[in-house]
């Protein structure tokens, strides 16, 4: 029976991959593409941030069902901002223990809805083994001991002791005790990379599993280094970053007797979690939300809600704004719409979504169900100006241009929580900034609904089973389960 290795390359961009293949710079990618199936138009999840994307990838549903709104969001139960660690300053301001607890425990055990099952849980029910190499969403049926690095242990008051759930094999760099701990490469850089959440360690773990014949039936491998480089240098420097990723994939293929032998034994799936947009190099390309909303009383990072007007949760090229006082909501909306650098503003209305375009006054309303059908076979009711979401009708079917799968993805984000919330996205080349959050002038950023952030390539090699077309990451769970269902039928 073939194993499945899923390589999730952070910020994998189709145009860069295709340029590298054309120039013969990435032999591993080229090998997998020539022997498999390739799509250049796979649509990811919105917000285009790791936490919401991984949650949808592993549950097969959008945030309105799995309940993880984004990387940064507001929890009305605790009256605090949830931050799955985006930048050193946020970590310092909210506290090491609070952030570590959110990403190590609460994301999987509390925030991710118990009403949905993960791919790891469903594979276990079918009798298959699975592994997660460094993915922050990893809920499974087994418990794994947490063993933080000494510095983190001290900073968190030795309170991170509760085991975390996961599949049969689970690594989270230095935070979860595994047989691979002694060989974690000592990289510097971000909070994650320094403690083993990096390509070197992930590839080391996979190679060890392959060579020891302990590779699970399904293994999800997260490769984050490409994203870090693009954030710093912007997507124009993506070729050199992707060459480094390819070298890592060559190492994995090389752990088998030969590359051909790898495909005889293994199905390889390679895709990205989101794209990236190049941010301009002048200050005007940073949309300062603290300044824009300075006339209102916003919740400071690290504090709890008291008599505040709103909560801002900055997800780079998108943001959630939570109005806490109904009498202030219209004023907040008016202020946000006054900045032409904001692309879209969306709010809940009735059972659907009202989307406004800043500057033009144009708006569109849509709701699930109705007479109109899109290219993903979803049904909708739509009124207003279709140009706001760049929709068009062809042969009676709704098609998307600048905002792929925009209806379902926007609805999924706005209905991920029951409380009032505003979604805003930045125009291409612009990024939201606010105090303590990272900014990326002349670098790369993501988070928005726009196709630049939303389209990733997809490679499937080693199986004749084809993916749904047009492809979406939210459909990946069912595709993988079908691979294993097919194996079960073939063996009976």
N, C-alpha and C positions, 0 to 999 in steps of 0.2 A: 504494500500500500504506500502510495506517495505521501510524503510529508508536505506541509505548506509553510513557506517562509514569506512573511509579509514585511517588506521594507518600507517604512514610512519616513520619507525624506522631508524634513521641515523646509518649507518655502521652495519646493521644486516647481520650476516655471517651464511650461512647454516650449516656448520660443528658444530659451537657453539650451534646453536638452536637445532640441532639433538642430540648432547651430553646432553644438558639440559633436553630434553624430555625423552631420554632414562633413565636418572637418576631420573626422576620425580621431577625435581627442578622448573619447570615452568608450574603450573597447568592451567593457562589461555591459554597459547600457546597450551598445550596438548589438552585442551577442544576444541579449535577451529580447530585444526588439525584432531582430531578424528571425528568431525561432519562435516568436509568440504573436500575441495580439497587442495592438497599440491604439490608444485613443488620445487625442490632443485636447479634448474638450470636456474632461471630467469636472463636474461641479462639486465644490465643497459646501460647507455649512456656514451659516451666518449666526453670530459674528464669526469672522474668519480668524479666530483665535484658538489656540491649542486645546483648551479645556472643553469648549463647546464642540469643536470638531471631533476630538477623540471620543467624547460621550456619544455623539451620533454615529460615529464609525462602529462603535462596539455594541450599540443598542439597536441600530437600524431605524431610529426615529429622530425627529427634530426636537429642539429644546422645549417646545410646548408640551412634549410628552416626557422627555427624560429629566427636565427641570434643572439643568445646569445652564444658566443664561449666558455665561461668557467667562473670560478670565478674571474680570473685575465686575462685581455686582453687589447690590444692597440686599441684605437679609432683614426683613421687617421683624422677624422673631427675636433676633439678638440686637436689632437696631444698630448694626455695624456694617461696614463695607467688607465684603469678602474679597480677599486678594490671594490668588494662587501663585504669588510671588512674581511680580513684574518689576524688576529693578531693585538695586541695593537700597535706594532711599526709601522706597515703600516698605521694604523689609525692616529698615531701621525705625521708621515712624510707627508702624503698627506693632512691632515687636517680633522677635524671632520665634517665640513660642506660638503666638497667634497664627502667623503665616504658615509655619511648619505644620501645625495641627490642622489647618484648613486643607493643605495639599496632601498630607499624609493620611489623614483619617476622614475628615468631614466630606471631602469631595466624593470619595467612594462609598463611605458607610452611611452618610447622612444626606448630602445634597443630591446625589444621583438617585433618582426615584426607584423605590422598591417595587413599583408597579411595572417596571420593565426589567428584562433580564439581559445580561451581557453575553457576548459571544463566548467568553470563557465559561460562563455558567451553563450555557446550552450545550457546548461541546462536552462538558463533564457529564451532563445528563445522558448524552448519547454514548458515553463510554470512551471518549477520546481525551488525550492529554493535550495541554496547551501551555504556552509560556509567554510572558510579557517582559521584554527587555527595555527597561527605562521609560515606559509610558506612564503618565501620571494617572490615567484612568485604567484600572486593572482589576476591578471587582471580580472575585471568583469564589470558589467553594472552599479553598484551603486558607489557613492562617499562617502568616510568616512573621518571625520576630523582627522587631525594629532595633537597630543598633546604630545610633547616630555617631558621627565623628566626635571626638572628645570635645573640641571647641564648641560644636553645636550642642552637645550634651550639657556643657556648663552653662551656655547662654540660655538654654531652655529650662534650667533648673532641674535637670535629670527627670523631666516629666514625660518624655516621649518613650513610653515603655509598652504601650498597648500594641499587640500584634495587628497587622494589616491583612486584609483579605486579598487573595489573588489566585491566579491559576497554579498549575503544578510547579512551574518554574517562574520565579519573580525576582527581578533585579530593579533596584532604584539607586544605582550608584553605591555610595557608602552608607545609605540610610537603612537598607534592609540586609540582614545577614545572609550571605550566600556563599557557595564554594568558590566564587570568583573574587572575593574581597581582596585577597592578597595581591592581585595583579591589576588593580585599578590604576591606570596611567595617571600620573600627577600633572594634570593640566591646570593652568590658571585661567582666569577670565570671569565669567558670570558666576553667580551663586551656584547654579546647577553644574556647569562644566567643571568647576573646581572640585566638586565632590562626586565625580564619576558619571554625571549625566552628559556624556559626550560620545562621539563616534568611536573613539579608540576602545573605550571600555565595552560598548555595546558589541562591536565586532569581535573583540576578544572573547566575550561570553558566548556568542554564537559559534565561533570556531571551536571552542572547547566542547560545546554540546555536540557538534557534528563529529569531531574526531574521537570522542568518547562513546559514540553511538547512543547518546542520551537525548538527542533532539526530540522534543515533543511532536505530536502529530501536527500541531499548529503553533507557530511562533511569530509573535508581533515584535518587530525590532524598530525602535525609534532612533533616528539619526538626526541630531539637532544642529550640527556644526555649520551646515550650509546656511541656515537661518541667521546665525550669529554674524557670519561674515557679511551677508547681504544687508543686515541692519546697519552695520558700520560703514560699508563701502558702496551700498546701493546695488540694484540689479544689473547695472551696466558692468559690474565686475563679476557677474555670475559664472562666467566660463571657468575662471581659475578655481572658484569654489566647487563647481560641479566636477571638475577633474579630480579633486581630492575625494569627493564622494565616490566617484567611480573606482578609485584605488581601493577604497574600503570594500566595495562590492566585489572587486576582483579577489580580495582576501577571502571573502566568504565562499565564492565559487572555488577558489584554490584549496579550500579545506576538504573538498571532495577529491576523488582520484583524478578527475578531469572535469572541465566545464561541461562536457557532454554528459558525463556520469552524474553531474549535479542535476541535470534536467531529467535524467532517467529515474532519479529517486525523489525529486522534489518539484513541486509547483512553486514558482516564484511570482509574487505580486509586488510591484513597485509603484508607488504613487507619492503625492505630497499631501500635506494637510491644508495648505493654502498657498497663494502666490504672494507677491510683494509689489508695491508701487514705489517708484523713486520719488523722494520728497525733495522739493526745491532747496536751493542753498542759501536763501535769504530769509530773514526773520518773518516776513509776511506769509511764508508758507506754513508757519505754525499758528494754528487758531487757538488763542489763549482763552480757554473757557472760564478760568478764574476772573479774568479781566472782563469778559463779555457779560458775566452774570454777577458782577461785583455789587450791584445794587440790591441783591438778595442775600439772605443769610444761609450760606451753604454749610453742610457738615464737613468739618475738617477731618482729614485722614487720621485714623487712630482713635477717634472719639465716638461716643454713642449719641444717637439722636435725642435731642431735647426740644427746644423751641426753634427748630430750623425750618427754612422754607423749602429746601430741596437737598437731594443727595446727588452728587456727580460721580459716575463710575466710568473712568476713561479707559477705553480699549483701543488706543492708538488712533485708527482711522474711523472708528465709530465710538459712540458713547451712549450710555444710558443716563438719562436725567430723570430722577424720581421726584415729582412735585409732592410735597407733604401737606400743603395747605391749598384746598380747592380754590380759594379766592386769589391765590397767587399764580395759578397755572396758566391763565391766559396771558398774563404779563410775561411769564417765562417763555412761553411759546413765541410771543411777539418779538422778544429780544433775540431769541435764537434765529428766527426767520429774517432778522435784519442783516445778518452777515452772509453775504453772497458766496463766501468760501465754503459754507455748509451746503452740501449737495441735496440730501433728502432729510426730511423730518417726518416721522411717522408716529401716530398715536392709535390707541384702541378706539373704536367707535361701534356702538351696538355690538354685533358679534363679529365684526370685521376690522379692517385697518383703513385709516385715512392717511394718505401720504401727500405731503406738501413739498413743492419745490421752492427753495429760497430765492428771493429776488423776483420771480416771475408771477407769483400768485397762483400758478397752476396747481391743481390737485386731482387725485384719483382715489376712489374708494373701491375696495374689494372685500369679498367674504367667501369662505369655503362653501361649496355646493352651488348649484345653479346650472344654467344652460351651456356655459362656455367650458371647453376642455383644452388643456395645454398639452405640450409635447410629452409630458410625463404622465398623461392620462388623469390628471387631477381636475376636478370640476370647480368652476368659480362663477361668482356674480361680480361684474365689474361695471362701474359707472365713472364718468369724469374723463379727464384728458389722459389718454393712453401714453402720450409722449413722456409723462413724468417718470414712468418706469420703463420707457423705451420698448413697449410691447407692440406687436403687430399680429394681424390675423392673416393666415395663409391656408387656403383650402379648408376654412372653418376651424382651424386649430390655432391656439395662442402660441406665438413664438417669442423668444427673448433675445435681446441684443446686449446692451451694456450691463444688464442685471440678470444674469442667468438664474433660472428657477427662482426669480425674485419674489413671486407671490408666496410660495410655500415657505421660503427661507425667512422672509420678513415677518410673516404671520407667526412662524415658529419662535422667533426671538421675542416679539411683543407679548405673546401669550405664554411665555415660559414662567411667568409669575402672575398672580391674581391682582396685584396692587397696580395703581396708576403708574405708568412709565412712558417716557418719551425716548424714541430712538432717533439719533442723528448720525449722519455719515458725512465724511469730508469729500470734497471734490478731488479728482486725481491730482497728485503732486502735493496735496495738503495733508496735514496731520493735526489732531487735537493735542494740545498740551495743557497740563495743569500741574500744580505744585507737587513735587516728589516723584512724578511719573517720568520715565525716560522719553527723550525726544530724539529725532533722527534727521536733522537738517542735512541735506545732501547725502543721506543714507537711504535705507529702505524701510518701509512700514506696511502694515496690513490691518485688517479688522473690518473693512467696509464691505458693502454689498456689490461693489463694482467688479466687473470681470477681471481687472488687473489683479485683484486680491483673491478672486473666487475660482479661477480656472487652473486645474492641475493636470499633468499628463498621467496616464494609467497604462502600465505594462502588465500583461498576464502571460506567463510562459510556462509550459509544461503540462497544459491541459487543453482539450478541445472544447471544453465548456465555454461558451461565450457570455460576455457581460451584457446587461441591458444597454440599449443605445437609444438616446444619448445617456452616457453614464453619469452617475452621481455617487459620492462617497456614502450617502445615507443608505444606498442599496447594497453596500459591500458585505454587510453581515449576512444577508440572505444568500448572496452569491457563494460565500465561503461555506455556509451550512449546506448548500446544495452540492458543493464539491464532496463533502463528507457523506451526505446522503447517497450520492452516486457511488461512492466507494463501498458503502454498506450493501447496496443492491448488487454491485458487481461481485461481491464476495459470497453472497448467499445463493 
